[in-house]
Amino acid sequence: MEFYTFNKESGKQISKFNSDFIMSRIIQTDKSTNIACMHLDKNGIVGYHQAVVPQLLLILSGEGTVRNDQEEYIKVQAGDAVFWEKDEWHETKTTEGLTAIVIESNELNPSLFMPIKKEI
């Protein structure tokens, strides 16, 4: 399990074409990729299971906890990204609710695009 950040501070100012915004890069793939938005209500849970392919979880809003096979839950919040390798056991849960984007693909290498989260 690896932790990255895609918050505003990790982004790059874009001014090309008279633009004025910050873009935080996340991932690039050439192979088939599944992208979904996951909504967990209060006390929601994605049960403990093995990742079928490498998986990247991007927390958009709310907060929760994640774990791998170590059984230690680690807090995640908006702007955090969690990466699990293929076959890695993992679980996500929340008491207050959270919304996240899930990216699944055999070709994910988030370290090429996002900085490692310094504090966990």
C-alpha positions as CSV (number, residue, x, y, z in Angstrom):
1,M,0.0,0.0,0.0
2,E,1.4,3.4,-1.0
3,F,0.1,6.8,-0.3
4,Y,0.2,9.8,-2.7
5,T,-1.3,13.3,-2.8
6,F,-3.1,15.1,-5.6
7,N,-4.0,18.2,-3.5
8,K,-3.7,21.7,-4.9
9,E,-0.2,22.2,-3.4
10,S,1.2,19.3,-5.5
11,G,-0.2,20.7,-8.7
12,K,1.3,22.9,-11.4
13,Q,0.1,26.4,-12.4
14,I,-1.2,26.3,-16.0
15,S,-1.2,29.6,-18.0
16,K,-1.1,28.3,-21.6
17,F,-4.0,29.5,-23.8
18,N,-4.6,32.4,-21.4
19,S,-5.6,29.8,-18.7
20,D,-5.3,30.3,-14.9
21,F,-5.7,27.1,-13.0
22,I,-3.7,24.4,-11.1
23,M,-3.6,20.9,-12.4
24,S,-2.5,17.9,-10.3
25,R,-1.5,15.0,-12.5
26,I,-2.7,11.6,-11.4
27,I,-2.0,8.8,-14.0
28,Q,-1.6,7.9,-17.6
29,T,-2.3,4.5,-19.2
30,D,-2.1,3.0,-22.6
31,K,-4.0,-0.2,-21.7
32,S,-7.6,-0.8,-20.8
33,T,-8.5,1.1,-17.7
34,N,-11.7,1.2,-15.5
35,I,-12.6,4.5,-13.8
36,A,-15.5,4.8,-11.4
37,C,-16.8,7.1,-8.8
38,M,-17.5,5.4,-5.4
39,H,-19.9,6.9,-2.9
40,L,-19.8,5.5,0.7
41,D,-22.5,6.8,3.0
42,K,-22.1,7.0,6.8
43,N,-20.6,3.8,8.1
44,G,-20.0,2.6,4.5
45,I,-17.4,-0.1,3.8
46,V,-15.7,-1.7,0.9
47,G,-15.1,-5.1,2.4
48,Y,-11.7,-6.8,2.8
49,H,-10.7,-8.4,-0.5
50,Q,-7.8,-8.8,-2.9
51,A,-7.2,-6.4,-5.7
52,V,-7.9,-8.1,-9.1
53,V,-5.6,-5.6,-10.8
54,P,-3.5,-2.6,-9.5
55,Q,-5.9,-0.1,-8.0
56,L,-5.7,3.6,-7.2
57,L,-8.2,5.2,-4.8
58,L,-8.5,9.0,-5.0
59,I,-10.4,10.6,-2.1
60,L,-12.4,13.5,-3.4
61,S,-14.5,14.4,-0.3
62,G,-15.0,13.1,3.2
63,E,-12.7,10.9,5.1
64,G,-12.2,7.3,6.2
65,T,-9.6,4.7,6.9
66,V,-7.9,2.1,4.8
67,R,-5.8,-1.0,5.5
68,N,-4.0,-3.8,3.8
69,D,-3.2,-7.2,5.3
70,Q,-1.4,-5.5,8.3
71,E,-4.8,-4.8,9.9
72,E,-3.6,-1.3,10.8
73,Y,-6.2,1.3,9.7
74,I,-4.7,4.5,8.3
75,K,-6.8,7.7,8.0
76,V,-7.4,9.1,4.5
77,Q,-9.1,12.4,3.5
78,A,-9.8,14.6,0.4
79,G,-6.6,14.9,-1.7
80,D,-5.2,11.6,-0.7
81,A,-4.5,8.7,-3.1
82,V,-4.0,5.1,-2.0
83,F,-2.4,2.6,-4.4
84,W,-2.7,-1.2,-4.0
85,E,-0.8,-3.7,-6.1
86,K,-2.6,-6.7,-7.8
87,D,-3.5,-9.4,-5.3
88,E,-2.9,-7.0,-2.3
89,W,-5.6,-7.4,0.4
90,H,-7.3,-4.2,1.3
91,E,-10.4,-2.5,2.8
92,T,-11.8,1.0,2.9
93,K,-14.4,2.2,5.5
94,T,-15.8,5.5,6.7
95,T,-18.0,6.6,9.6
96,E,-19.0,10.0,8.1
97,G,-19.0,9.2,4.4
98,L,-16.7,9.7,1.5
99,T,-16.6,10.0,-2.2
100,A,-13.7,8.6,-4.3
101,I,-12.6,7.9,-7.8
102,V,-11.3,4.4,-8.4
103,I,-8.9,3.6,-11.2
104,E,-8.1,0.0,-12.0
105,S,-5.7,-1.1,-14.7
106,N,-2.8,-3.6,-15.2
107,E,-0.7,-0.5,-16.1
108,L,-0.7,1.9,-13.1
109,N,2.4,3.7,-11.9
110,P,1.3,6.6,-9.8
111,S,4.8,7.5,-8.7
112,L,5.5,8.9,-12.2
113,F,2.8,11.6,-11.7
114,M,2.1,12.2,-8.0
115,P,4.4,12.9,-5.0
116,I,4.4,10.4,-2.1
117,K,2.4,11.7,0.8
118,K,4.9,12.8,3.5
119,E,2.8,12.3,6.6
120,I,0.5,9.3,7.2
